[in-house]
């Protein structure tokens, strides 16, 4: 799968590790910047990652900023983007499996390279289970979230 990866200046130091983790998991990263530690605004890069998903250039996305909070807020303003902050592997896979999360937000000032590798692998290795027999409750719940999104 193609995975859009973006970062602001605070996330930049961890971005290459994440790109390598995407490749190690057998997927194709799309590097949407930033490309230095020069100060930039996280909403700009979050929107690039979200648009890549919405436009079909990527199936999932990963956004890095200092805490992941700003990127998460910005991502969830985009209709069709379902982002979560995950600093552990359980949340990373469960967010996909139960909540159909398509954008992972990581705080580069919160976690280090090894947790990032493991979290990315968990996120990319998961799939939404809402269509599986006995798991319909997840489809129902996600459907309710989609209704909220519609207003």
PyMOL commands that set and color helices and strands:
alter all, ss='L'
color gray80, all
select helices_A, chain A and resi 9-24+42-54+69-75+89-99+113-125+136-150
alter helices_A, ss='H'
color red, helices_A
select strands_A, chain A and resi 2-7+28-31+60-65+83-85+103-107
alter strands_A, ss='S'
color yellow, strands_A
deselect
rebuild
show_as cartoon
